[in-house]
Amino acid sequence: MVKYNLTPSDALVALTCRHHNIKTILTFDQDFKRVPWLKVIP
C-alpha cells in the first residue's frame, strides 16, 4: 500500500492478483499502473 501509493482496497486487489498469478486487469483506476506486475487495460 505504501510502496505503490495505493488505497487499502486497491492494495488488496493487487495482492490478490499477485497471489493468483493474474497479470492483466481491466479497470479505469489509473492507480494500478504503479504496480509493476499488473498490466492495466482501460
C-alpha positions as CSV (number, residue, x, y, z in Angstrom):
1,M,0.0,0.0,0.0
2,V,2.7,2.5,1.0
3,K,5.3,1.3,-1.6
4,Y,2.9,1.9,-4.6
5,N,0.8,4.6,-3.0
6,L,-2.5,2.6,-3.2
7,T,-5.6,2.8,-1.2
8,P,-6.2,-0.2,1.1
9,S,-8.8,-1.7,-1.2
10,D,-6.6,-1.3,-4.3
11,A,-3.7,-2.9,-2.4
12,L,-5.9,-5.8,-1.6
13,V,-6.9,-6.2,-5.2
14,A,-3.3,-6.0,-6.4
15,L,-2.1,-8.6,-3.9
16,T,-5.0,-10.9,-4.7
17,C,-4.0,-10.7,-8.3
18,R,-0.4,-11.5,-7.5
19,H,-1.4,-14.4,-5.3
20,H,-3.5,-15.9,-8.1
21,N,-0.9,-15.1,-10.8
22,I,-3.2,-12.7,-12.6
23,K,-1.1,-10.3,-14.7
24,T,-3.8,-8.3,-16.5
25,I,-6.8,-6.4,-15.1
26,L,-9.5,-4.4,-16.8
27,T,-10.1,-1.1,-14.9
28,F,-10.4,2.6,-15.3
29,D,-8.4,3.1,-12.0
30,Q,-5.1,4.5,-13.1
31,D,-3.5,3.8,-9.6
32,F,-2.9,0.2,-10.7
33,K,-0.4,1.4,-13.3
34,R,2.0,1.9,-10.4
35,V,2.0,-1.8,-9.7
36,P,4.8,-3.4,-11.8
37,W,3.4,-6.9,-12.0
38,L,0.0,-5.7,-13.3
39,K,-0.9,-4.8,-16.9
40,V,-3.9,-2.4,-16.9
41,I,-6.3,-2.4,-19.8
42,P,-8.8,0.6,-19.7
